[in-house]
Structures are given as C-alpha cells and as structure tokens.
Amino acid sequence: MVRREAALRLVGLLRRFPAVALLGPRQVGKTTLALSLKGTGNAPPHYLDLELPSDRAKLSDPELYLSAYEDRLVILDEIHRLPGIFQVLRGLIDQRKRKGKRTGQFLLLGSASIDLLQQSAETLAGRIAYTELTPFLDGEVADLAPTAPSTLWVRGGFPDSFLAESEGESYEWRSAFIQTYLDRDVPSLGPRIPAETLHRFWQMLAHNQGQMLNAAQLAAGLGISGQTVARYLDIMVDLLLVRRLQPWSANIGKRLVRSPKVYVRDSGLLHTLMGIRDQETLLGHPVVGASWEGMLIENILSAVPANTPAWFYRTAVGAEIDLVLEVKPNQRWAIEIKRSLGDPKPRRGFFIGCEDIGAVRQIVLYPGAESYKLDAKTEVMSLHQLLSVEFAGLFTTETSRSETVLEANG
C-alpha cells in the first residue's frame, strides 16, 4: 500500500533541506517509505541499517565512508544507535554547501522523538527538517473498501495489523509488537525499566483512555513514586505511542483543570492492551467512546499545521470541550466528538465552554456521512468532512502538524 501523501511530503522536504529526520514508532513503515524513494534522483539512495553490527562497523570512520556517497542520498535507519554521528553530518553538509550541493543529502530514520530531536537540533540547526510518519490514518484507507474505516478503528493503523488476513492474525501481531517493544526496544533506547512494570503502566493508561492523568493513582497501583510515573509517561510519549493533550490554561476567571489527558495513540494497540479482539467485543465495552474519541483526535492532530495550538477544555464545574484548535491567531474551533448516530447533541457544558473560549466555530463529529446544522452556531459533520472540506484551503500553505522545520539560522 503506497502512502502517497507521506512520500510527497518527504520528497518535498528533501528538495529543500540537506537532512530530513523521519520519525515514527517501529513497524509503522518508515523503512518501506524511505526505500520507495529509489529512483527519484540521479542515483538510488544508499541505505544503512544501524541495527546491524555490520552496517555500524562501516561507519567506524563515518567521514571517510560517507564522503564516498556525496552524489547520493544516504538513508541512516535507527539513527539513535549512532548519536555521535550528528557532528560529522554537520561537517559534511557544510562542506558540500560550499561546493553548491545544498539539499537531499541525508535521510535519518528514528523510533523516538525527544532524544533525536535534542541531539540533532543542537548540531544540525538550520540544516534539518523533521516529519512524523504515523500509522495509517482514515484518509489513507477510506477508499480501499466500505469497511476500511471500521477495520482501521478496530485493528489500528500499523500496516501489518491493518492488512492482516484475519482479526486473529491482526491481534496476534499487535500482541507480539507490544511484547517486543517492552522486552527489546525500550531497553535499546536507554531506559532500564522492568518490562512487566512498563506493561502494567501501559495497560493502566489504556484503561484510562481519554481521561485526565492521575499520577497519584497510577503510582499507587504500580507501587512507585509520582516522579517515576512522570518518567514512564515521558518515555511512552517519546516513543510516539502515547499522546499527552494539555488542558486549556488561559486566565478566564474560572477554575480550570490542570492535568493533561492521555491517549494511547493507536486504537489497535489500545484494544490489544485491554484484551479486545474484534469489533463486536469493542462495541459492548465501556472504552468504546474513549477509543473512538482518541482515534478521531489522532487523525485531526496529524492533519493540522505543526504550529497549531491544541488543547482540551474543562472547568471544575463541568464545562468541557474535547478538542480546541486555534486555527488562526485568536480564532478557536471547538470540537466535540460523539459516537452516536441518532442524537449527537453535546451536553450543556460544551456550549458553556464555547462561550468561555470565544469559539468562532462549534463542530460536532459523529460517525454519520451527512453534514447539517444542529443550531445556528453548531455544525454536525463526519471526520472526512472536517479533514477534506473544512480544512481544505485553510491549511494549504501551512506545514502539516507531522512536519516540523527548523529554519536556517545563518
């Protein structure tokens, strides 16, 4: 399955920057996407998998080795395995710039965001752009089959899970993926955390999908400190497996909640952590609404520009908005997510919240295909309508949220 939009975004960045970092969790398709770029230039890219000792050995003298591929795009997979290489890349990029070669030199693939961003940003500022490859999104699968969106919801967007031959095979793949992350991938990235403890923590986050973080409760359940809970959460966010949505914090004279909401980003992983194997089980499970909400939020935040402020809104007395987007300066959209076809009308707290934040648009997302006005200010629509129609033109000149660019600084 070709991820055309992601490929076009990646090619566009390589035409503008000497180095591009493609971030995303393991098994999301980064390597497949990178290798699909073969033939886009005068010579095919040169690929190194830094998980392999043989490929890491080739870079024992990275300056000498990489100088031999000056005329080709070099793909360095699992770049966190060789963090010291960024200084060498900077020297090569600057050297080649003096020769007139300014773009498309290095494509760096990474499974964790924060460390890679910090290491590369300090060394390659002005020379690198970042883009995130998420699991499949609704817009990428909607045209495959009428049932594709519901399959995506149940199985999640990791390619091997979504494209599996059966529900059983998909569930089995996700179970193995989770265990591999805990046993091998997390330790390989540095943190030394017992796999069983981190598994329980991940499961507890799943059972609290879309709820405000209660660090004290999680700490008590795991027998650890609140500071350790914060560290574990940072790791899961860093691995691009969990999303932390911050609360609205503007001073409007009301008592606002201060804790973030937490979501397992991929719905398929969420369901596996909770032992949900198929759609029939999901529809009867208490997490069904939070699962639907998390999937839609993930799709929305992957579609809006990288600099778009996004929050949820909640006051101590019950005013609440699932997602607030500041699409332009001082232009805030309030988005409520409902899974009901019959009566998607929000509660009174949504309308109070809209007045509190001065929302210029009030949108209710629901599973139906028809778009209509709920009242003079409130519109009901599908996710597809929001992304393909309402966002069309609004963000055409912007950078998608999954793409962050560090502009040249000299």
N, C-alpha and C positions, 0 to 999 in steps of 0.2 A: 504494500500500500504506500503510494508516494505522498509525502507530506509537502505538497506544492508550496503553500504559503510560507512554511518554515524554511524551505530550500531557497525561495526567492529572497526572504529576509536575510538569510545567511550570505548569499551571493552578493546582495546589496552592501552589506557591511564590509565584506572582503574587498569590494571595489573602492571603499572609502578609507579603510584603516589597514595599517600593516599587520596588526594582530587582532584576532577575534577570539573571545572565550565563549564556548557553547556549554552552558551549564544545564544540569538536569539529573534526576536520580538515575541510578543504574537501571539498565534494561529498558530505558524509555525510547531508545532508538538513536542516540547521539552518533554512535559509530556508523550505523547504517546511513544516516543522513549525510555525515561527513564524506563517506566513501562514494556517495551518489554524485559528488561534485566532480568526479573524474571526467576529464574531457572538456571541462569548462574553460581551460586556459590553453596555452601553447604546449604544455606538458602535463601529464597526470600528476596529482598530488603524491607526495612521498609520506607514507603512513608508518608511525612507530607506536606500538602499544607498550606503554611503560609499566604495565603489569608483568610483562615478560622480562625475566632477567637478561635474556639475550639482547633485547632492544635497549634496555637500560645500559648495558655494557657498551653499546655503540656510542653512547653519549658520555663516556668517561672523559673525553676531551670534546665537549659539545661545540665549542667554537670551530674547531677543525672539522668536525663531522658535518655540521650544518652549513659550513661555508661551501661544501660541495654541492649543495642543493639551492644555490642562490636564485636559480631561474625557475624554481618550482614552489608551489605551496607545500609546506610541511605540516602534517597533522600530528600532534602530540596528544595521544589518548591517555587518560588518567594522569593528568599533569601534576596532581598533588604528590605523586610518587617521586617527583624530582623538583622540589620547590626552589632549590638553589639555581635553577636554570634561568630565572627571570632576568637576572643581571646580564647574563650572556645574550639573551634575546634583545635586551635594550641596546647593547653594543652593536649587534648585527643590524638591527633596524636602523640605527643612526648612521652606521657605515654605508648601508645600502641607500639611505636617503641622499647622502652626498653624491651617490652615483646616479641618482634620478629615479630609483625604484622606491615608491612610497606606499604601496598598498599590497594586500593579498599575499603576505609572506608566511604567517603562522596562524594555524587554527588549533586552539587549545581546548581539549575536552575535559570537563571535570564533573564529579559527582557531588561535590559540596561547594557551597557558595561563599560563606563568610571568609574562611581562611584563604581561599583562592583569590577572592576579591581584594583582601587586605594585602596579600603578598604581591599580587600583580599590580595593584593600583599604586603602591608605593614606588615600584620600579618602572612601570610602563605607562605612567600617567601621560595622557596626550597621545598615546600610541596604540591604545587598545579599546575595543568596544565589547560589550557583554550582551548575550542574548540567552534566554532560557528556553529549553525545549521541554514542554510539559507532556504528560500522557495525552492521548487523543482527546480532542475537545469535540463538543457537539457539532460544530460546523464542519469538522473534518469527516464525520461519519454519517451525517444526516441523509446524504444522497445514496448511500450504499444499499439500504433496504428500509422498508417502512418500520421494521422492528429495531433498527440500528440504535436509535437514541435510548430505548429502554434497555437494550443489551449493554450499552455503554454505562448506563446508570448502575446496573447490577454488577457487571464484571469490572468496571473501571476502565481506564484508558491505556494501561500498559499494553503494548502491541501483542505480546504473547498471550496475555489474558483475554483481551478483547477478541482476538482472532482464533481462539481455541476451538476445537471441533465440538466440544460439548461443555455444559455447565460444570460437570465433574472435572474435566481436564483444566478448565479455567481456574476453578477453586484450588485444585492441586498445585497449579503453577504459582498462584498467589501465596499459598501456604509455604511453599519452598522458598519463594522470594523473601518473605518476612524472616524466615529462619536463617537464610544466607546473610541477610543484612545484619542480623543480630550476632551471628557467630563469626563472620569474616569481615564484612565491610566496615562496620562501626569500629572494631579494633584496628583495622588497617588505616583508618583516618586519624588515629591517635588516642581517643578516649578509651580508658580501661574501665569498662563497666560490665558487671556480670550480665550475660545475655538474658538470663531468666528475669532479673530485675528490670531490665530495659523492656523486655517483652510485656511484663505486667504493667509497666508505666504506659506503654503504647496502647495496651488494651483499655486501661483506665481512661486515657484520652478519648478513645473510640466510644466508650460508654457515656462520655460527657460531651459528645459531638455537638458543636454549636452553642455550648454553654460557657458562661464566664469561668475563667480559671480560678480554681480554689486550691491554691498551693498547699495550704494547711491540711486540707482533706486528703490530697494526694500524698503528702508527706506521711500522714498518719497511716494511710493504707499500705505504704511501702516500708514504713519503719526507717525513714530517712529525714533529713532536715529540709526546711523550706528552700534553703540556698541550693541544696542538691537537686531538688525538683526544678528550680530555675535553670540549673546547668543541663539537666537532662532535656528540658524543653528546648533550650538553645541548640542542642545537638540535633534534635529532630527537625527543627526549623532550618538549621544549616544544611541538613541533608535533603531539603526540599520535599520532605514527607509530611510535614505539618505546617499549617498556616496559623499565624497569630494575628488576629484582626483587632486593632486598637479601638478603644472607645472614643467617641467624640468628647473633647475636653475643653471646648471654648467656654469662657465665663459668661453664662447667660442668666445668672442668678438662681439657678436650680441645682439641686443635689444630683449630681451625675455619678454613675458607677465609674470606678477607676480600673477595674480588672479587664484584661483583654478576653475576647472569645477565642477559642481554639478549635480548629478543624483538622481532622485527618484529610489531607488534600485529595487523595484518590478514593473515590467511592468504593471501588472494588476491594482495596486494602481495608477500608473501614469495615465492610461486610465480613471479610475473612477474619479480622480480629475479633468480631462478635459472633462468629460461627454461623453466619447467614450464607447459605449455599445457593439460593435461587430466588427468583422474583416473588414466587408465592409466599415463601417464608418472610421475605423483606416486607411485603405489603401488610402482613399481620404483626410486624414487630414495632415496638414503641419508638425505635430510632428512625422510622421511615421518613418522618417530616424533617428531622435534622439532616438526614442523609441527602434528601432532595435539596434542601437549602444549601448545604455545603457544595454540592455539585454545581449548582447554578452560580454561586458566589465565585467558585474557581473559574468557571467559564467567563464570567464578567470581568474579573480582575486580570485575566490573561488577554483580554481584548482592548482594555483602555490604555491610554498612554502611560508610560513609566512614571511620569511625574504627577499623576492624578491622585490627589489625596483621597483616601478611602477609610471609612470608619463604620462602626455600628453606633446607634444612639439608644441610650436607656437612662431614665431617671429613677430615683428611689421610689417614686410614686406610680410608676407603671407606664410612662410614655416610652415607646420603643419603635425603632426602625431597624430592619435587618441590615441594610446597607445604605450608606450615604456616600455619594460621589460628588466631588467638586469638579465638574467637567470643564468649567472656566472659572477665573477668579470671581468669587462671590456668587457663583451660580451652582447651587447644590441640588442634586437629584436625590429624592428619597425613594428607595426601592424596597417593597415588601414582597416576600416570597411565600406563595401558598401552593399546596398540592391538591387543592380541591377544585374540581371542575364546576360543581354545582353552585357554590357560594364562596367566591374568592374575596369577599369583602373583608378588609382589615378591621381589627378592633379599634376602639376609640383612641387608644394610646398612640396609634400610628398617626392619626390626624393631629393630635396634640403635638407630637414630635415634629411633624412637618411645619407647624406654626412656630415652634421653638427655634428651628434652624433656618427658617425662611426659605423653605424648598421652593424652587421655581418649577419643578415637575414632581408629580406624585405618581409612581408606577407600581402596579401590582403584577408580578409574574405568576403565571399559572400554567398547567400542562396543556391547556387547550390551544387551538390554532387561530381562533377568531380574536380580533382586537376590537375593543369597544370602550366607551366611556362609562365609568361607574357613577360618576357625578361630574359636576362642572370642572373639578380640578384633578380628578383621579382617573388614570387610564389603566385598563387591564390588557395585557398582551402576553405573548409567548416569549421565551428566551430567544428564539430565532428572530422574531420581530425586533426585539431590542437590539440585538447584535448586528443584524443585516440591514435594518432600516433606520432605526433611531440613531445608531452610532455612525451610520454611513454619512460621510461628509463632515461630521462633527470632528472626527479624528484623522481625516485623510492625510493631513500634513504633519501629523504627530508621530512620535515613536511609540510603538506598542509597549504595554507595561512589561512584557517579557524581554524588552530590549533596552539596555542602559548604555549610554555612550558617555565616555569621558572625553570631553573636547580637548583639542590640542592646547597646550599651555606654553607654547614657545618652540 
